[in-house]
Amino acid sequence: MKSKTTAKRWFSHPALSLLLFAVWLILQQSLGLAHLLLAAAFAWTLPRLLHGFMGPTLRPRKLGLILRFTLIVLLDIVKSNLAVARLVLAPGARPEPAWVRVTLDLRQPGAIMLLATIITTTPGTVSCVVDDDADGGGHEIWVHALDCADPVGMAAEIKARYELPLLEIFE
């Protein structure tokens, strides 16, 4: 048990360390010894320095689900881009903007942040308020949609399409 605790102290956010290591090498476009050592130093040092600001480490599970979820999000971003372009470029388009209240089952702050980021990066929607104590009850997120005729249906779609996979991946 002691070695696991020691490993956690040495690598407080392992996924971030791997990402920093890879991004540094990609930016440098080199696998030279100096770049490998510098990438390792950044990958080890930065997460340790920022650990107190980053909150608890997200521990994703189910790699297959992560890959499938990533593809779904990317496909949704492309579809939304086309829908927003059609709406903006159509001469007689009459968008129906709406505020959509989505009650969340997610409880991990990092997973909620990821959900809000996914919503915001999907054109036509912006997550505006993340309330972790909505009316003394549960968590919720408020989403502004550029064109939404059915806010209840959109909330159900966000829960089914994004929140449910995030629950399986992170909790």
FIMARVO-106059 format. One record per residue (C-alpha): x negated, y, z; residue in one letter. Coordinates in pm, 1 decimal, decimal comma, always signed. Layout:
% FIMARVO-106059
ATOM        px        py        pz  resn
ATOM         X         Y         Z     A
...
% end
This chain:
% FIMARVO-106059
ATOM        px        py        pz  resn
ATOM      +0,0      +0,0      +0,0     M
ATOM    -288,2    +234,7     +73,3     K
ATOM    -424,1    +214,3    -282,4     S
ATOM     -84,2    +312,5    -426,3     K
ATOM     -71,1    +621,4    -202,8     T
ATOM    -427,4    +708,9    -299,2     T
ATOM    -340,5    +668,1    -668,4     A
ATOM     -42,8    +902,8    -623,1     K
ATOM    -270,3   +1164,5    -469,8     R
ATOM    -521,8   +1129,3    -751,4     W
ATOM    -259,1   +1145,2   -1027,1     F
ATOM     +37,2   +1339,6    -893,4     S
ATOM    +212,1   +1359,2   -1232,3     H
ATOM     +70,6   +1080,5   -1452,5     P
ATOM    +293,1   +1150,6   -1755,0     A
ATOM    +187,2   +1515,6   -1751,3     L
ATOM    -177,1   +1410,1   -1721,5     S
ATOM    -146,0   +1187,0   -2027,7     L
ATOM     +32,0   +1461,4   -2220,4     L
ATOM    -232,9   +1720,9   -2131,4     L
ATOM    -510,7   +1479,8   -2226,8     F
ATOM    -352,8   +1404,0   -2566,4     A
ATOM    -258,1   +1763,8   -2645,4     V
ATOM    -608,3   +1889,0   -2565,8     W
ATOM    -762,8   +1634,5   -2800,7     L
ATOM    -510,0   +1712,5   -3074,6     I
ATOM    -574,9   +2085,8   -3044,7     L
ATOM    -951,1   +2032,2   -3055,8     Q
ATOM    -921,9   +1782,5   -3343,2     Q
ATOM   -1216,9   +1593,6   -3202,0     S
ATOM   -1292,7   +1278,8   -3006,7     L
ATOM   -1642,0   +1397,5   -2914,9     G
ATOM   -1770,2   +1316,5   -2568,9     L
ATOM   -1752,0   +1680,3   -2453,8     A
ATOM   -1388,1   +1708,6   -2562,8     H
ATOM   -1296,5   +1377,8   -2400,2     L
ATOM   -1454,9   +1488,7   -2072,4     L
ATOM   -1289,5   +1830,5   -2083,3     L
ATOM    -951,4   +1674,5   -2167,3     A
ATOM    -991,0   +1437,3   -1872,5     A
ATOM   -1083,4   +1726,6   -1643,3     A
ATOM    -776,2   +1927,0   -1747,8     F
ATOM    -550,3   +1622,1   -1727,6     A
ATOM    -667,4   +1549,2   -1375,2     W
ATOM    -701,7   +1905,4   -1237,8     T
ATOM    -397,6   +2095,4   -1365,9     L
ATOM    -126,4   +1860,2   -1233,0     P
ATOM    -304,5   +1849,9    -894,0     R
ATOM    -319,5   +2230,4    -878,9     L
ATOM     +43,1   +2272,3    -987,7     L
ATOM    +186,3   +1981,0    -786,5     H
ATOM    +347,2   +2204,8    -523,6     G
ATOM    +527,8   +2407,8    -789,0     F
ATOM    +651,2   +2116,2    -998,2     M
ATOM    +868,6   +1927,6    -753,6     G
ATOM    +899,2   +1552,3    -741,2     P
ATOM    +764,2   +1346,4   -1027,9     T
ATOM   +1022,0   +1207,7   -1267,3     L
ATOM    +976,9    +835,4   -1306,8     R
ATOM   +1140,8    +735,5   -1635,3     P
ATOM   +1241,5    +377,3   -1692,2     R
ATOM   +1352,9    +183,1   -1999,8     K
ATOM   +1117,2    +287,2   -2279,3     L
ATOM   +1353,1    +156,3   -2549,1     G
ATOM   +1633,6    +374,8   -2417,8     L
ATOM   +1399,2    +675,5   -2405,3     I
ATOM   +1307,9    +629,3   -2772,1     L
ATOM   +1670,8    +581,8   -2877,6     R
ATOM   +1778,9    +883,8   -2670,4     F
ATOM   +1505,2   +1096,1   -2828,7     T
ATOM   +1629,3   +1002,1   -3175,2     L
ATOM   +1988,5   +1084,8   -3078,4     I
ATOM   +1884,3   +1427,7   -2948,3     V
ATOM   +1678,4   +1501,9   -3261,0     L
ATOM   +1965,8   +1393,8   -3485,6     L
ATOM   +2208,4   +1611,1   -3287,3     D
ATOM   +1974,2   +1909,9   -3324,7     I
ATOM   +1966,6   +1863,5   -3703,9     V
ATOM   +2347,3   +1822,7   -3722,6     K
ATOM   +2399,5   +2130,6   -3503,8     S
ATOM   +2161,4   +2335,4   -3719,3     N
ATOM   +2369,3   +2249,2   -4025,1     L
ATOM   +2697,5   +2322,9   -3846,2     A
ATOM   +2576,0   +2661,4   -3719,0     V
ATOM   +2435,6   +2752,2   -4062,1     A
ATOM   +2769,2   +2663,8   -4223,1     R
ATOM   +2953,6   +2869,8   -3961,5     L
ATOM   +2725,8   +3171,1   -3998,9     V
ATOM   +2709,5   +3165,2   -4378,2     L
ATOM   +3077,6   +3092,7   -4446,9     A
ATOM   +3252,8   +3419,7   -4538,6     P
ATOM   +3584,3   +3341,7   -4366,3     G
ATOM   +3458,1   +3147,2   -4066,9     A
ATOM   +3627,8   +3220,5   -3736,8     R
ATOM   +3424,9   +3061,5   -3456,6     P
ATOM   +3596,7   +2990,1   -3126,4     E
ATOM   +3339,3   +3060,6   -2853,7     P
ATOM   +3407,0   +2896,1   -2520,4     A
ATOM   +3262,0   +2835,1   -2176,6     W
ATOM   +3242,0   +2465,7   -2098,0     V
ATOM   +3214,6   +2340,8   -1739,7     R
ATOM   +3035,8   +2006,7   -1712,5     V
ATOM   +3045,2   +1834,6   -1374,3     T
ATOM   +2724,8   +1637,8   -1326,4     L
ATOM   +2652,1   +1299,3   -1176,2     D
ATOM   +2278,2   +1365,6   -1211,4     L
ATOM   +2107,5   +1464,8    -887,6     R
ATOM   +1736,7   +1477,5    -973,4     Q
ATOM   +1636,7   +1840,0   -1040,5     P
ATOM   +1396,8   +1737,9   -1318,7     G
ATOM   +1662,9   +1533,8   -1497,8     A
ATOM   +1914,5   +1820,5   -1465,5     I
ATOM   +1652,4   +2057,4   -1606,3     M
ATOM   +1597,4   +1819,5   -1898,9     L
ATOM   +1972,2   +1808,3   -1965,9     L
ATOM   +1989,6   +2189,1   -1961,3     A
ATOM   +1692,1   +2204,2   -2199,0     T
ATOM   +1852,3   +1956,7   -2439,7     I
ATOM   +2175,1   +2157,1   -2439,8     I
ATOM   +1991,2   +2485,2   -2500,0     T
ATOM   +1774,1   +2348,1   -2780,7     T
ATOM   +2081,4   +2221,6   -2963,3     T
ATOM   +2191,9   +2513,3   -3185,3     P
ATOM   +2530,5   +2659,1   -3100,8     G
ATOM   +2509,8   +2582,8   -2728,4     T
ATOM   +2330,3   +2742,9   -2436,4     V
ATOM   +2321,7   +2617,7   -2079,5     S
ATOM   +2372,9   +2925,4   -1867,5     C
ATOM   +2430,4   +2826,0   -1508,8     V
ATOM   +2318,7   +2518,2   -1321,8     V
ATOM   +2505,5   +2507,7    -992,8     D
ATOM   +2384,0   +2247,3    -747,0     D
ATOM   +2663,6   +2312,9    -498,2     D
ATOM   +2969,7   +2386,9    -708,1     A
ATOM   +3249,9   +2489,6    -474,7     D
ATOM   +3090,5   +2284,0    -199,4     G
ATOM   +3146,1   +1973,7    -412,9     G
ATOM   +2917,6   +1832,8    -677,4     G
ATOM   +2668,7   +1962,1    -926,2     H
ATOM   +2773,9   +2129,4   -1249,3     E
ATOM   +2635,2   +2310,9   -1547,4     I
ATOM   +2805,7   +2584,2   -1746,9     W
ATOM   +2753,3   +2575,5   -2122,1     V
ATOM   +2838,2   +2849,4   -2369,6     H
ATOM   +2940,2   +2705,4   -2704,4     A
ATOM   +2944,7   +2913,2   -3022,5     L
ATOM   +3237,3   +2717,4   -3163,6     D
ATOM   +3446,5   +2491,8   -2941,5     C
ATOM   +3816,4   +2426,7   -2984,6     A
ATOM   +3823,8   +2164,2   -2707,1     D
ATOM   +3609,0   +2249,9   -2399,3     P
ATOM   +3723,5   +1939,8   -2208,0     V
ATOM   +3631,5   +1716,7   -2501,1     G
ATOM   +3293,3   +1886,7   -2536,6     M
ATOM   +3222,7   +1835,0   -2165,6     A
ATOM   +3308,6   +1465,8   -2202,0     A
ATOM   +3081,4   +1439,3   -2507,5     E
ATOM   +2788,7   +1602,5   -2321,5     I
ATOM   +2836,9   +1361,3   -2031,1     K
ATOM   +2858,6   +1054,7   -2255,3     A
ATOM   +2592,8   +1150,7   -2509,6     R
ATOM   +2328,7   +1309,2   -2283,9     Y
ATOM   +2398,2   +1271,0   -1912,9     E
ATOM   +2473,6    +898,5   -1911,7     L
ATOM   +2145,0    +803,0   -2084,1     P
ATOM   +1953,6   +1040,5   -1853,3     L
ATOM   +2114,0    +868,4   -1553,8     L
ATOM   +1996,6    +530,3   -1685,2     E
ATOM   +1647,8    +660,0   -1762,3     I
ATOM   +1576,4    +849,0   -1439,4     F
ATOM   +1795,3    +713,7   -1159,2     E
% end
